[in-house]
C-alpha cells in the first residue's frame, strides 16, 4: 500500500490524509523494513500545532512536506504521513530529544559509530560529538551504551 500523497509542486510532498499509527502492530513492522532501507524520516511539530490541518514543514531528512488534511482528520504523535516500500514520513510531537556523546579517542569513535549504525540510530555530528536522536525510551539507549560508558570510552556531554 502506498501513500495517497503526491509530489506537487516540484519537490514538495503533499499529504492529504493520515495513513495510520506507527506504533500499531502492522505499521510498526512495515516501518521497521523502511528503517533498514534508511528511508525513515520524521516531521517534528509542537503540541500546540496538533489542531492545525494545513501547514508546511521540513522532515529531518530534508523533505519539504505540505500537509492539507480534511477537517475531521486527527494528527497525533506517531501519525504515518507518507509510506512507500523504501521511504516513510512519521509525525513526532515535541522537540527531538538527543543524546550528545563524546568518544575519548579514534578507536572509541569507531566502536560507537559501529554500534549506532548496527542499531540503526539516527545520528548527526557536531564538534567531534555524536548526536543520537532519541525515539522512544531513552533508558534503552543508555543500556546499549553501558559498556562504552563504564569503560570511560564514551562520555555523555551536556
Secondary structure, 3 states (H helix, E strand, C coil): CCCCCEECCCCEEEECCCCEECCCHHHHHHHHHHHHCCCEEEEEECHHHCCCCEEEEECCCCCEEEEECCCCCCCCCCEEEEEECCEEEEEEECCCEEEEEEECCHHHHHHHHHHHHHCCCCEEEECCEEEEEECCCHHHHHHHHHHHHHCCCEEECC
